[in-house]
Amino acid sequence: MMKPSYSPITLGEEVKQFNARAFSLTEAVYPPALRLPRHAHASATISFVLKGSCTEIVGKATHECSLYAPILKPPGEAHSNQYGRTGAKCMLIEIKPEGLEMIRTFSRVLDRVSHVQEAPFYGLAMRIHREFEIMDSAAALSIEGLVL
């Protein structure tokens, strides 16, 4: 049986992508005022804005996504996106099934939508992005540890 390939559907223009054992990270840019229709990702996702602005609508909840404030969604969670007048650059972390299974042994945090707006999580998001930019020989291990 062929192992599935993980490439998140960002519906934006991919800037850079990195596939780790348990995660796939994609940095993408979105043009000004873009509105993405309701869609879902097959895997659990963690996303955050790197530049610009984005609003995510999940069910009846509207999330104004500020810089480096992660929003976590379980697999298959339908949502839509609206990007601001200057567009946005965002990071999408797709959790592969084996990564989700590993996380679930410790926490059920990816079983529900959470928009984390607390300083410690901004710092984690910034560190993940910094490792993603550096991409040296220790980046994969660092990114995996930070995502976990």
N, CA, C and O atoms as CSV, one atom per row, in Angstrom:
chain,resi,resn,atom,element,x,y,z
A,1,MET,N,N,0.845,-1.176,0.000
A,1,MET,CA,C,0.000,0.000,0.000
A,1,MET,C,C,0.890,1.238,0.000
A,1,MET,O,O,1.865,1.302,0.749
A,2,MET,N,N,0.562,2.215,-0.831
A,2,MET,CA,C,1.343,3.432,-0.950
A,2,MET,C,C,1.065,4.365,0.226
A,2,MET,O,O,-0.086,4.568,0.614
A,3,LYS,N,N,2.121,4.923,0.781
A,3,LYS,CA,C,1.981,5.868,1.891
A,3,LYS,C,C,1.508,7.213,1.332
A,3,LYS,O,O,2.032,7.669,0.316
A,4,PRO,N,N,0.512,7.865,1.987
A,4,PRO,CA,C,0.015,9.122,1.456
A,4,PRO,C,C,1.068,10.221,1.509
A,4,PRO,O,O,1.925,10.247,2.394
A,5,SER,N,N,0.982,11.117,0.549
A,5,SER,CA,C,1.868,12.280,0.513
A,5,SER,C,C,1.150,13.424,1.218
A,5,SER,O,O,-0.056,13.599,1.048
A,6,TYR,N,N,1.880,14.198,2.005
A,6,TYR,CA,C,1.262,15.290,2.744
A,6,TYR,C,C,1.703,16.617,2.169
A,6,TYR,O,O,2.878,16.979,2.230
A,7,SER,N,N,0.775,17.316,1.628
A,7,SER,CA,C,0.989,18.649,1.115
A,7,SER,C,C,-0.274,19.424,1.437
A,7,SER,O,O,-1.292,19.253,0.766
A,8,PRO,N,N,-0.224,20.265,2.443
A,8,PRO,CA,C,-1.453,20.943,2.852
A,8,PRO,C,C,-2.030,21.800,1.735
A,8,PRO,O,O,-1.310,22.398,0.935
A,9,ILE,N,N,-3.313,21.834,1.714
A,9,ILE,CA,C,-4.012,22.684,0.762
A,9,ILE,C,C,-4.052,24.075,1.384
A,9,ILE,O,O,-4.859,24.341,2.275
A,10,THR,N,N,-3.191,24.948,0.918
A,10,THR,CA,C,-3.179,26.287,1.495
A,10,THR,C,C,-4.069,27.237,0.710
A,10,THR,O,O,-4.506,28.261,1.236
A,11,LEU,N,N,-4.334,26.905,-0.534
A,11,LEU,CA,C,-5.123,27.759,-1.417
A,11,LEU,C,C,-4.492,29.145,-1.558
A,11,LEU,O,O,-5.144,30.096,-1.988
A,12,GLY,N,N,-3.248,29.239,-1.200
A,12,GLY,CA,C,-2.454,30.445,-1.381
A,12,GLY,C,C,-1.255,30.079,-2.219
A,12,GLY,O,O,-1.173,28.961,-2.728
A,13,GLU,N,N,-0.321,31.000,-2.374
A,13,GLU,CA,C,0.895,30.729,-3.135
A,13,GLU,C,C,1.974,30.225,-2.174
A,13,GLU,O,O,2.394,30.938,-1.263
A,14,GLU,N,N,2.408,29.001,-2.391
A,14,GLU,CA,C,3.415,28.403,-1.521
A,14,GLU,C,C,4.747,29.138,-1.665
A,14,GLU,O,O,5.232,29.358,-2.775
A,15,VAL,N,N,5.327,29.512,-0.530
A,15,VAL,CA,C,6.631,30.144,-0.505
A,15,VAL,C,C,7.689,29.080,-0.235
A,15,VAL,O,O,8.727,29.029,-0.894
A,16,LYS,N,N,7.399,28.229,0.755
A,16,LYS,CA,C,8.365,27.215,1.171
A,16,LYS,C,C,7.608,26.100,1.875
A,16,LYS,O,O,6.603,26.346,2.542
A,17,GLN,N,N,8.097,24.870,1.724
A,17,GLN,CA,C,7.475,23.740,2.408
A,17,GLN,C,C,8.555,22.839,2.982
A,17,GLN,O,O,9.650,22.727,2.431
A,18,PHE,N,N,8.226,22.195,4.104
A,18,PHE,CA,C,9.136,21.251,4.735
A,18,PHE,C,C,8.309,20.090,5.271
A,18,PHE,O,O,7.323,20.297,5.979
A,19,ASN,N,N,8.711,18.878,4.935
A,19,ASN,CA,C,8.044,17.678,5.434
A,19,ASN,C,C,8.918,17.018,6.472
A,19,ASN,O,O,10.055,16.637,6.192
A,20,ALA,N,N,8.387,16.882,7.670
A,20,ALA,CA,C,9.048,16.160,8.748
A,20,ALA,C,C,8.324,14.836,8.923
A,20,ALA,O,O,7.333,14.568,8.244
A,21,ARG,N,N,8.814,14.018,9.825
A,21,ARG,CA,C,8.223,12.692,10.044
A,21,ARG,C,C,6.748,12.781,10.439
A,21,ARG,O,O,5.919,12.034,9.919
A,22,ALA,N,N,6.424,13.687,11.351
A,22,ALA,CA,C,5.062,13.745,11.888
A,22,ALA,C,C,4.285,14.971,11.438
A,22,ALA,O,O,3.089,15.080,11.707
A,23,PHE,N,N,4.962,15.906,10.745
A,23,PHE,CA,C,4.335,17.176,10.379
A,23,PHE,C,C,4.755,17.611,8.987
A,23,PHE,O,O,5.788,17.190,8.467
A,24,SER,N,N,3.937,18.455,8.404
A,24,SER,CA,C,4.284,19.124,7.160
A,24,SER,C,C,4.048,20.613,7.402
A,24,SER,O,O,2.973,21.006,7.855
A,25,LEU,N,N,5.044,21.435,7.105
A,25,LEU,CA,C,4.930,22.878,7.308
A,25,LEU,C,C,4.946,23.574,5.958
A,25,LEU,O,O,5.759,23.256,5.091
A,26,THR,N,N,4.045,24.521,5.792
A,26,THR,CA,C,3.991,25.296,4.562
A,26,THR,C,C,3.835,26.767,4.908
A,26,THR,O,O,2.967,27.152,5.693
A,27,GLU,N,N,4.694,27.580,4.306
A,27,GLU,CA,C,4.559,29.034,4.401
A,27,GLU,C,C,3.935,29.474,3.082
A,27,GLU,O,O,4.405,29.095,2.009
A,28,ALA,N,N,2.885,30.269,3.165
A,28,ALA,CA,C,2.180,30.691,1.958
A,28,ALA,C,C,1.784,32.156,2.064
A,28,ALA,O,O,1.605,32.691,3.159
A,29,VAL,N,N,1.650,32.792,0.907
A,29,VAL,CA,C,1.182,34.179,0.860
A,29,VAL,C,C,-0.188,34.217,0.190
A,29,VAL,O,O,-0.508,33.409,-0.682
A,30,TYR,N,N,-0.982,35.188,0.634
A,30,TYR,CA,C,-2.347,35.355,0.148
A,30,TYR,C,C,-2.519,36.798,-0.307
A,30,TYR,O,O,-2.105,37.720,0.396
A,31,PRO,N,N,-3.120,37.005,-1.465
A,31,PRO,CA,C,-3.275,38.373,-1.970
A,31,PRO,C,C,-4.281,39.185,-1.151
A,31,PRO,O,O,-5.105,38.622,-0.431
A,32,PRO,N,N,-4.205,40.506,-1.270
A,32,PRO,CA,C,-5.132,41.380,-0.536
A,32,PRO,C,C,-6.596,41.032,-0.803
A,32,PRO,O,O,-6.994,40.734,-1.929
A,33,ALA,N,N,-7.370,41.082,0.262
A,33,ALA,CA,C,-8.829,40.926,0.225
A,33,ALA,C,C,-9.317,39.571,-0.302
A,33,ALA,O,O,-10.482,39.444,-0.676
A,34,LEU,N,N,-8.454,38.573,-0.335
A,34,LEU,CA,C,-8.861,37.240,-0.784
A,34,LEU,C,C,-9.839,36.636,0.213
A,34,LEU,O,O,-9.660,36.753,1.425
A,35,ARG,N,N,-10.872,35.993,-0.310
A,35,ARG,CA,C,-11.840,35.269,0.508
A,35,ARG,C,C,-11.847,33.816,0.043
A,35,ARG,O,O,-12.177,33.519,-1.105
A,36,LEU,N,N,-11.481,32.926,0.946
A,36,LEU,CA,C,-11.507,31.503,0.611
A,36,LEU,C,C,-12.833,30.915,1.079
A,36,LEU,O,O,-13.247,31.136,2.217
A,37,PRO,N,N,-13.497,30.167,0.203
A,37,PRO,CA,C,-14.767,29.559,0.607
A,37,PRO,C,C,-14.544,28.481,1.658
A,37,PRO,O,O,-13.418,28.048,1.903
A,38,ARG,N,N,-15.610,28.074,2.253
A,38,ARG,CA,C,-15.581,27.025,3.275
A,38,ARG,C,C,-14.863,25.796,2.712
A,38,ARG,O,O,-15.173,25.325,1.617
A,39,HIS,N,N,-13.904,25.291,3.480
A,39,HIS,CA,C,-13.133,24.120,3.087
A,39,HIS,C,C,-12.628,23.426,4.346
A,39,HIS,O,O,-12.789,23.946,5.450
A,40,ALA,N,N,-12.030,22.277,4.187
A,40,ALA,CA,C,-11.490,21.526,5.324
A,40,ALA,C,C,-10.185,20.872,4.906
A,40,ALA,O,O,-9.954,20.614,3.725
A,41,HIS,N,N,-9.342,20.611,5.883
A,41,HIS,CA,C,-8.091,19.895,5.661
A,41,HIS,C,C,-8.266,18.482,6.217
A,41,HIS,O,O,-8.892,18.295,7.260
A,42,ALA,N,N,-7.718,17.503,5.526
A,42,ALA,CA,C,-7.870,16.111,5.955
A,42,ALA,C,C,-7.185,15.843,7.287
A,42,ALA,O,O,-7.604,14.965,8.042
A,43,SER,N,N,-6.142,16.593,7.571
A,43,SER,CA,C,-5.388,16.393,8.810
A,43,SER,C,C,-5.627,17.533,9.780
A,43,SER,O,O,-6.110,18.599,9.397
A,44,ALA,N,N,-5.286,17.301,11.038
A,44,ALA,CA,C,-5.325,18.380,12.038
A,44,ALA,C,C,-4.327,19.447,11.601
A,44,ALA,O,O,-3.290,19.138,11.014
A,45,THR,N,N,-4.650,20.708,11.893
A,45,THR,CA,C,-3.761,21.800,11.490
A,45,THR,C,C,-3.547,22.793,12.621
A,45,THR,O,O,-4.389,22.972,13.501
A,46,ILE,N,N,-2.396,23.423,12.559
A,46,ILE,CA,C,-2.072,24.564,13.398
A,46,ILE,C,C,-1.629,25.639,12.424
A,46,ILE,O,O,-0.731,25.408,11.614
A,47,SER,N,N,-2.241,26.803,12.489
A,47,SER,CA,C,-1.844,27.865,11.566
A,47,SER,C,C,-1.699,29.176,12.324
A,47,SER,O,O,-2.319,29.385,13.367
A,48,PHE,N,N,-0.864,30.053,11.775
A,48,PHE,CA,C,-0.708,31.375,12.362
A,48,PHE,C,C,-0.223,32.357,11.308
A,48,PHE,O,O,0.420,31.983,10.328
A,49,VAL,N,N,-0.548,33.615,11.536
A,49,VAL,CA,C,-0.200,34.698,10.617
A,49,VAL,C,C,1.217,35.169,10.922
A,49,VAL,O,O,1.585,35.376,12.079
A,50,LEU,N,N,2.005,35.334,9.862
A,50,LEU,CA,C,3.368,35.849,9.979
A,50,LEU,C,C,3.434,37.334,9.630
A,50,LEU,O,O,4.274,38.073,10.142
A,51,LYS,N,N,2.531,37.750,8.748
A,51,LYS,CA,C,2.499,39.138,8.282
A,51,LYS,C,C,1.116,39.401,7.703
A,51,LYS,O,O,0.533,38.518,7.073
A,52,GLY,N,N,0.586,40.594,7.906
A,52,GLY,CA,C,-0.732,40.933,7.384
A,52,GLY,C,C,-1.829,40.539,8.357
A,52,GLY,O,O,-1.625,40.525,9.571
A,53,SER,N,N,-2.994,40.219,7.809
A,53,SER,CA,C,-4.114,39.854,8.675
A,53,SER,C,C,-5.006,38.811,8.011
A,53,SER,O,O,-5.083,38.702,6.788
A,54,CYS,N,N,-5.677,38.048,8.877
A,54,CYS,CA,C,-6.558,36.976,8.427
A,54,CYS,C,C,-7.668,36.794,9.451
A,54,CYS,O,O,-7.445,36.883,10.658
A,55,THR,N,N,-8.849,36.543,8.952
A,55,THR,CA,C,-9.983,36.188,9.797
A,55,THR,C,C,-10.395,34.784,9.403
A,55,THR,O,O,-10.566,34.490,8.220
A,56,GLU,N,N,-10.556,33.915,10.394
A,56,GLU,CA,C,-11.025,32.553,10.146
A,56,GLU,C,C,-12.407,32.402,10.730
A,56,GLU,O,O,-12.659,32.779,11.874
A,57,ILE,N,N,-13.301,31.850,9.935
A,57,ILE,CA,C,-14.653,31.589,10.398
A,57,ILE,C,C,-14.811,30.080,10.498
A,57,ILE,O,O,-14.728,29.364,9.500
A,58,VAL,N,N,-15.041,29.603,11.729
A,58,VAL,CA,C,-15.213,28.175,12.006
A,58,VAL,C,C,-16.577,28.045,12.672
A,58,VAL,O,O,-16.779,28.519,13.790
A,59,GLY,N,N,-17.517,27.395,11.973
A,59,GLY,CA,C,-18.882,27.327,12.490
A,59,GLY,C,C,-19.433,28.733,12.601
A,59,GLY,O,O,-19.419,29.478,11.621
A,60,LYS,N,N,-19.918,29.113,13.775
A,60,LYS,CA,C,-20.447,30.464,13.994
A,60,LYS,C,C,-19.418,31.377,14.643
A,60,LYS,O,O,-19.704,32.547,14.902
A,61,ALA,N,N,-18.223,30.856,14.909
A,61,ALA,CA,C,-17.183,31.645,15.574
A,61,ALA,C,C,-16.276,32.330,14.553
A,61,ALA,O,O,-15.859,31.728,13.563
A,62,THR,N,N,-15.984,33.592,14.817
A,62,THR,CA,C,-15.069,34.365,13.988
A,62,THR,C,C,-13.802,34.612,14.796
A,62,THR,O,O,-13.853,35.106,15.922
A,63,HIS,N,N,-12.667,34.261,14.202
A,63,HIS,CA,C,-11.375,34.408,14.873
A,63,HIS,C,C,-10.532,35.431,14.109
A,63,HIS,O,O,-10.136,35.194,12.968
A,64,GLU,N,N,-10.265,36.564,14.747
A,64,GLU,CA,C,-9.351,37.560,14.178
A,64,GLU,C,C,-7.948,37.093,14.527
A,64,GLU,O,O,-7.542,37.149,15.688
A,65,CYS,N,N,-7.215,36.636,13.539
A,65,CYS,CA,C,-5.910,36.022,13.785
A,65,CYS,C,C,-4.817,37.082,13.798
A,65,CYS,O,O,-4.448,37.624,12.756
A,66,SER,N,N,-4.308,37.368,14.982
A,66,SER,CA,C,-3.209,38.311,15.110
A,66,SER,C,C,-1.891,37.585,14.863
A,66,SER,O,O,-1.858,36.356,14.798
A,67,LEU,N,N,-0.817,38.338,14.727
A,67,LEU,CA,C,0.485,37.758,14.425
A,67,LEU,C,C,0.888,36.713,15.458
A,67,LEU,O,O,0.814,36.951,16.663
A,68,TYR,N,N,1.305,35.576,14.977
A,68,TYR,CA,C,1.840,34.466,15.770
A,68,TYR,C,C,0.863,33.891,16.803
A,68,TYR,O,O,1.293,33.215,17.738
A,69,ALA,N,N,-0.437,34.143,16.653
A,69,ALA,CA,C,-1.445,33.569,17.551
A,69,ALA,C,C,-2.013,32.307,16.886
A,69,ALA,O,O,-2.855,32.411,15.994
A,70,PRO,N,N,-1.569,31.130,17.307
A,70,PRO,CA,C,-1.976,29.891,16.631
A,70,PRO,C,C,-3.465,29.584,16.762
A,70,PRO,O,O,-4.086,29.814,17.799
A,71,ILE,N,N,-4.008,29.057,15.671
A,71,ILE,CA,C,-5.353,28.499,15.707
A,71,ILE,C,C,-5.210,27.014,15.364
A,71,ILE,O,O,-4.621,26.651,14.346
A,72,LEU,N,N,-5.760,26.166,16.232
A,72,LEU,CA,C,-5.653,24.724,16.090
A,72,LEU,C,C,-7.007,24.184,15.664
A,72,LEU,O,O,-8.043,24.566,16.206
A,73,LYS,N,N,-6.982,23.281,14.675
A,73,LYS,CA,C,-8.228,22.691,14.196
A,73,LYS,C,C,-8.064,21.177,14.040
A,73,LYS,O,O,-7.034,20.710,13.552
A,74,PRO,N,N,-9.078,20.414,14.453
A,74,PRO,CA,C,-9.013,18.959,14.265
A,74,PRO,C,C,-9.158,18.596,12.785
A,74,PRO,O,O,-9.530,19.445,11.975
A,75,PRO,N,N,-8.871,17.360,12.432
A,75,PRO,CA,C,-9.039,16.929,11.046
A,75,PRO,C,C,-10.475,17.147,10.582
A,75,PRO,O,O,-11.423,16.892,11.326
A,76,GLY,N,N,-10.627,17.619,9.351
A,76,GLY,CA,C,-11.943,17.766,8.754
A,76,GLY,C,C,-12.773,18.936,9.228
A,76,GLY,O,O,-13.944,19.033,8.861
A,77,GLU,N,N,-12.216,19.834,10.032
A,77,GLU,CA,C,-12.974,20.981,10.558
A,77,GLU,C,C,-13.184,22.011,9.442
A,77,GLU,O,O,-12.228,22.625,8.968
A,78,ALA,N,N,-14.433,22.193,9.031
A,78,ALA,CA,C,-14.748,23.135,7.952
A,78,ALA,C,C,-14.581,24.573,8.440
A,78,ALA,O,O,-14.977,24.910,9.556
A,79,HIS,N,N,-13.992,25.411,7.595
A,79,HIS,CA,C,-13.761,26.813,7.933
A,79,HIS,C,C,-13.584,27.610,6.646
A,79,HIS,O,O,-13.383,27.040,5.574
A,80,SER,N,N,-13.659,28.913,6.760
A,80,SER,CA,C,-13.373,29.796,5.631
A,80,SER,C,C,-12.386,30.853,6.107
A,80,SER,O,O,-12.236,31.080,7.307
A,81,ASN,N,N,-11.716,31.496,5.159
A,81,ASN,CA,C,-10.701,32.492,5.484
A,81,ASN,C,C,-10.948,33.777,4.709
A,81,ASN,O,O,-11.377,33.758,3.556
A,82,GLN,N,N,-10.668,34.886,5.364
A,82,GLN,CA,C,-10.725,36.204,4.723
A,82,GLN,C,C,-9.425,36.916,5.059
A,82,GLN,O,O,-9.051,37.024,6.227
A,83,TYR,N,N,-8.740,37.401,4.033
A,83,TYR,CA,C,-7.460,38.070,4.240
A,83,TYR,C,C,-7.646,39.576,4.129
A,83,TYR,O,O,-8.502,40.055,3.385
A,84,GLY,N,N,-6.840,40.309,4.873
A,84,GLY,CA,C,-6.969,41.760,4.967
A,84,GLY,C,C,-6.580,42.512,3.710
A,84,GLY,O,O,-6.215,41.922,2.693
A,85,ARG,N,N,-6.666,43.826,3.805
A,85,ARG,CA,C,-6.426,44.682,2.628
A,85,ARG,C,C,-4.985,44.654,2.142
A,85,ARG,O,O,-4.705,45.060,1.014
A,86,THR,N,N,-4.057,44.175,2.985
A,86,THR,CA,C,-2.661,44.046,2.555
A,86,THR,C,C,-2.290,42.589,2.286
A,86,THR,O,O,-1.130,42.295,1.999
A,87,GLY,N,N,-3.256,41.675,2.375
A,87,GLY,CA,C,-2.974,40.263,2.194
A,87,GLY,C,C,-2.356,39.685,3.452
A,87,GLY,O,O,-2.473,40.265,4.532
A,88,ALA,N,N,-1.703,38.551,3.316
A,88,ALA,CA,C,-1.101,37.908,4.485
A,88,ALA,C,C,-0.049,36.899,4.065
A,88,ALA,O,O,-0.063,36.371,2.953
A,89,LYS,N,N,0.859,36.651,4.988
A,89,LYS,CA,C,1.791,35.523,4.891
A,89,LYS,C,C,1.482,34.675,6.120
A,89,LYS,O,O,1.446,35.186,7.239
A,90,CYS,N,N,1.261,33.376,5.912
A,90,CYS,CA,C,0.858,32.492,7.005
A,90,CYS,C,C,1.684,31.213,7.005
A,90,CYS,O,O,2.262,30.821,5.991
A,91,MET,N,N,1.724,30.580,8.160
A,91,MET,CA,C,2.359,29.276,8.331
A,91,MET,C,C,1.256,28.274,8.635
A,91,MET,O,O,0.429,28.496,9.519
A,92,LEU,N,N,1.248,27.175,7.901
A,92,LEU,CA,C,0.299,26.096,8.143
A,92,LEU,C,C,1.085,24.851,8.517
A,92,LEU,O,O,1.953,24.405,7.767
A,93,ILE,N,N,0.781,24.300,9.667
A,93,ILE,CA,C,1.399,23.058,10.119
A,93,ILE,C,C,0.330,21.983,10.041
A,93,ILE,O,O,-0.668,22.026,10.761
A,94,GLU,N,N,0.548,21.027,9.165
A,94,GLU,CA,C,-0.387,19.907,9.026
A,94,GLU,C,C,0.169,18.747,9.838
A,94,GLU,O,O,1.315,18.342,9.646
A,95,ILE,N,N,-0.635,18.216,10.736
A,95,ILE,CA,C,-0.225,17.109,11.585
A,95,ILE,C,C,-0.583,15.806,10.872
A,95,ILE,O,O,-1.759,15.515,10.651
A,96,LYS,N,N,0.423,15.035,10.520
A,96,LYS,CA,C,0.182,13.757,9.852
A,96,LYS,C,C,-0.475,12.798,10.844
A,96,LYS,O,O,-0.344,12.984,12.054
A,97,PRO,N,N,-1.181,11.773,10.353
A,97,PRO,CA,C,-1.880,10.860,11.264
A,97,PRO,C,C,-0.994,10.282,12.372
A,97,PRO,O,O,-1.432,10.183,13.518
A,98,GLU,N,N,0.248,9.898,12.046
A,98,GLU,CA,C,1.129,9.353,13.081
A,98,GLU,C,C,1.512,10.419,14.100
A,98,GLU,O,O,1.716,10.104,15.273
A,99,GLY,N,N,1.615,11.676,13.673
A,99,GLY,CA,C,1.885,12.776,14.595
A,99,GLY,C,C,0.696,13.034,15.504
A,99,GLY,O,O,0.866,13.274,16.700
A,100,LEU,N,N,-0.510,12.985,14.942
A,100,LEU,CA,C,-1.722,13.190,15.739
A,100,LEU,C,C,-1.869,12.085,16.778
A,100,LEU,O,O,-2.250,12.339,17.921
A,101,GLU,N,N,-1.566,10.863,16.371
A,101,GLU,CA,C,-1.636,9.734,17.306
A,101,GLU,C,C,-0.642,9.924,18.460
A,101,GLU,O,O,-0.960,9.652,19.618
A,102,MET,N,N,0.567,10.396,18.124
A,102,MET,CA,C,1.584,10.640,19.148
A,102,MET,C,C,1.118,11.743,20.107
A,102,MET,O,O,1.260,11.607,21.322
A,103,ILE,N,N,0.568,12.823,19.570
A,103,ILE,CA,C,0.088,13.932,20.397
A,103,ILE,C,C,-1.058,13.477,21.294
A,103,ILE,O,O,-1.121,13.847,22.466
A,104,ARG,N,N,-1.957,12.679,20.743
A,104,ARG,CA,C,-3.126,12.238,21.516
A,104,ARG,C,C,-2.767,11.347,22.694
A,104,ARG,O,O,-3.586,11.181,23.598
A,105,THR,N,N,-1.575,10.768,22.715
A,105,THR,CA,C,-1.184,9.988,23.893
A,105,THR,C,C,-0.939,10.905,25.100
A,105,THR,O,O,-0.952,10.449,26.243
A,106,PHE,N,N,-0.716,12.197,24.839
A,106,PHE,CA,C,-0.451,13.161,25.904
A,106,PHE,C,C,-1.562,14.187,26.085
A,106,PHE,O,O,-1.788,14.673,27.194
A,107,SER,N,N,-2.264,14.520,24.986
A,107,SER,CA,C,-3.245,15.598,25.048
A,107,SER,C,C,-4.296,15.432,23.955
A,107,SER,O,O,-4.024,14.871,22.894
A,108,ARG,N,N,-5.484,15.921,24.231
A,108,ARG,CA,C,-6.572,15.907,23.242
A,108,ARG,C,C,-6.775,17.315,22.661
A,108,ARG,O,O,-7.849,17.627,22.148
A,109,VAL,N,N,-5.743,18.158,22.743
A,109,VAL,CA,C,-5.844,19.557,22.328
A,109,VAL,C,C,-6.248,19.708,20.853
A,109,VAL,O,O,-6.864,20.709,20.488
A,110,LEU,N,N,-5.915,18.742,20.015
A,110,LEU,CA,C,-6.258,18.842,18.590
A,110,LEU,C,C,-7.593,18.188,18.253
A,110,LEU,O,O,-7.888,17.930,17.086
A,111,ASP,N,N,-8.399,17.921,19.279
A,111,ASP,CA,C,-9.731,17.365,19.059
A,111,ASP,C,C,-10.800,18.447,18.968
A,111,ASP,O,O,-11.968,18.154,18.710
A,112,ARG,N,N,-10.396,19.710,19.182
A,112,ARG,CA,C,-11.368,20.812,19.117
A,112,ARG,C,C,-10.646,22.055,18.595
A,112,ARG,O,O,-9.418,22.129,18.613
A,113,VAL,N,N,-11.416,23.010,18.140
A,113,VAL,CA,C,-10.846,24.269,17.657
A,113,VAL,C,C,-10.410,25.104,18.852
A,113,VAL,O,O,-11.160,25.282,19.812
A,114,SER,N,N,-9.193,25.608,18.778
A,114,SER,CA,C,-8.671,26.494,19.821
A,114,SER,C,C,-7.911,27.619,19.155
A,114,SER,O,O,-7.039,27.377,18.321
A,115,HIS,N,N,-8.234,28.841,19.516
A,115,HIS,CA,C,-7.473,30.002,19.052
A,115,HIS,C,C,-6.697,30.510,20.256
A,115,HIS,O,O,-7.256,31.136,21.156
A,116,VAL,N,N,-5.405,30.232,20.258
A,116,VAL,CA,C,-4.561,30.501,21.414
A,116,VAL,C,C,-3.996,31.917,21.323
A,116,VAL,O,O,-3.213,32.229,20.427
A,117,GLN,N,N,-4.401,32.755,22.251
A,117,GLN,CA,C,-3.972,34.149,22.234
A,117,GLN,C,C,-3.262,34.501,23.532
A,117,GLN,O,O,-3.643,35.433,24.240
A,118,GLU,N,N,-2.230,33.739,23.823
A,118,GLU,CA,C,-1.453,33.944,25.042
A,118,GLU,C,C,0.021,34.032,24.674
A,118,GLU,O,O,0.493,33.301,23.802
A,119,ALA,N,N,0.741,34.920,25.334
A,119,ALA,CA,C,2.136,35.220,25.011
A,119,ALA,C,C,3.036,33.989,24.872
A,119,ALA,O,O,3.818,33.937,23.923
A,120,PRO,N,N,2.970,33.000,25.765
A,120,PRO,CA,C,3.885,31.849,25.607
A,120,PRO,C,C,3.723,31.147,24.254
A,120,PRO,O,O,4.696,30.637,23.699
A,121,PHE,N,N,2.513,31.121,23.729
A,121,PHE,CA,C,2.274,30.450,22.451
A,121,PHE,C,C,2.746,31.293,21.273
A,121,PHE,O,O,3.148,30.743,20.247
A,122,TYR,N,N,2.705,32.616,21.398
A,122,TYR,CA,C,3.284,33.480,20.365
A,122,TYR,C,C,4.762,33.146,20.233
A,122,TYR,O,O,5.286,33.021,19.127
A,123,GLY,N,N,5.440,32.999,21.398
A,123,GLY,CA,C,6.865,32.675,21.398
A,123,GLY,C,C,7.157,31.342,20.731
A,123,GLY,O,O,8.137,31.224,19.995
A,124,LEU,N,N,6.320,30.329,20.979
A,124,LEU,CA,C,6.502,29.032,20.322
A,124,LEU,C,C,6.335,29.152,18.810
A,124,LEU,O,O,7.126,28.597,18.047
A,125,ALA,N,N,5.309,29.876,18.384
A,125,ALA,CA,C,5.075,30.068,16.951
A,125,ALA,C,C,6.261,30.785,16.310
A,125,ALA,O,O,6.696,30.416,15.219
A,126,MET,N,N,6.779,31.799,16.980
A,126,MET,CA,C,7.935,32.529,16.452
A,126,MET,C,C,9.163,31.614,16.347
A,126,MET,O,O,9.908,31.687,15.369
A,127,ARG,N,N,9.371,30.767,17.339
A,127,ARG,CA,C,10.516,29.858,17.316
A,127,ARG,C,C,10.374,28.810,16.218
A,127,ARG,O,O,11.357,28.466,15.561
A,128,ILE,N,N,9.149,28.293,16.012
A,128,ILE,CA,C,8.913,27.343,14.918
A,128,ILE,C,C,9.251,28.004,13.594
A,128,ILE,O,O,9.935,27.416,12.757
A,129,HIS,N,N,8.774,29.222,13.403
A,129,HIS,CA,C,9.031,29.918,12.142
A,129,HIS,C,C,10.523,30.201,11.966
A,129,HIS,O,O,11.051,30.068,10.862
A,130,ARG,N,N,11.191,30.582,13.026
A,130,ARG,CA,C,12.632,30.862,12.944
A,130,ARG,C,C,13.396,29.594,12.532
A,130,ARG,O,O,14.271,29.657,11.669
A,131,GLU,N,N,13.072,28.450,13.141
A,131,GLU,CA,C,13.723,27.198,12.753
A,131,GLU,C,C,13.429,26.845,11.297
A,131,GLU,O,O,14.297,26.345,10.582
A,132,PHE,N,N,12.206,27.110,10.870
A,132,PHE,CA,C,11.779,26.857,9.493
A,132,PHE,C,C,12.602,27.712,8.525
A,132,PHE,O,O,12.968,27.251,7.444
A,133,GLU,N,N,12.889,28.941,8.910
A,133,GLU,CA,C,13.698,29.827,8.062
A,133,GLU,C,C,15.161,29.399,8.028
A,133,GLU,O,O,15.787,29.417,6.969
A,134,ILE,N,N,15.711,29.014,9.182
A,134,ILE,CA,C,17.117,28.627,9.270
A,134,ILE,C,C,17.371,27.316,8.518
A,134,ILE,O,O,18.297,27.217,7.712
A,135,MET,N,N,16.546,26.329,8.791
A,135,MET,CA,C,16.592,24.997,8.190
A,135,MET,C,C,18.010,24.428,8.140
A,135,MET,O,O,18.496,24.015,7.087
A,136,ASP,N,N,18.662,24.417,9.308
A,136,ASP,CA,C,19.978,23.805,9.400
A,136,ASP,C,C,19.823,22.317,9.730
A,136,ASP,O,O,18.717,21.781,9.662
A,137,SER,N,N,20.914,21.655,10.082
A,137,SER,CA,C,20.869,20.209,10.306
A,137,SER,C,C,20.036,19.808,11.525
A,137,SER,O,O,19.626,18.652,11.626
A,138,ALA,N,N,19.778,20.729,12.446
A,138,ALA,CA,C,18.980,20.418,13.635
A,138,ALA,C,C,17.541,20.926,13.536
A,138,ALA,O,O,16.755,20.727,14.463
A,139,ALA,N,N,17.191,21.570,12.442
A,139,ALA,CA,C,15.870,22.200,12.325
A,139,ALA,C,C,14.718,21.204,12.442
A,139,ALA,O,O,13.738,21.478,13.134
A,140,ALA,N,N,14.818,20.061,11.780
A,140,ALA,CA,C,13.713,19.096,11.813
A,140,ALA,C,C,13.422,18.651,13.239
A,140,ALA,O,O,12.263,18.604,13.649
A,141,LEU,N,N,14.454,18.328,13.992
A,141,LEU,CA,C,14.277,17.912,15.372
A,141,LEU,C,C,13.731,19.059,16.227
A,141,LEU,O,O,12.846,18.851,17.057
A,142,SER,N,N,14.255,20.258,16.025
A,142,SER,CA,C,13.785,21.424,16.763
A,142,SER,C,C,12.314,21.709,16.476
A,142,SER,O,O,11.528,21.937,17.396
A,143,ILE,N,N,11.952,21.694,15.212
A,143,ILE,CA,C,10.556,21.959,14.826
A,143,ILE,C,C,9.625,20.918,15.433
A,143,ILE,O,O,8.571,21.264,15.967
A,144,GLU,N,N,10.007,19.647,15.354
A,144,GLU,CA,C,9.159,18.597,15.918
A,144,GLU,C,C,8.975,18.807,17.418
A,144,GLU,O,O,7.858,18.701,17.924
A,145,GLY,N,N,10.044,19.098,18.123
A,145,GLY,CA,C,9.958,19.342,19.555
A,145,GLY,C,C,9.079,20.535,19.877
A,145,GLY,O,O,8.274,20.474,20.807
A,146,LEU,N,N,9.219,21.622,19.124
A,146,LEU,CA,C,8.425,22.828,19.371
A,146,LEU,C,C,6.943,22.598,19.065
A,146,LEU,O,O,6.078,23.077,19.798
A,147,VAL,N,N,6.649,21.873,17.993
A,147,VAL,CA,C,5.242,21.592,17.665
A,147,VAL,C,C,4.615,20.720,18.743
A,147,VAL,O,O,3.483,20.960,19.162
A,148,LEU,N,N,5.348,19.711,19.190
A,148,LEU,CA,C,4.815,18.854,20.261
A,148,LEU,C,C,4.598,19.658,21.528
A,148,LEU,O,O,4.155,19.111,22.537
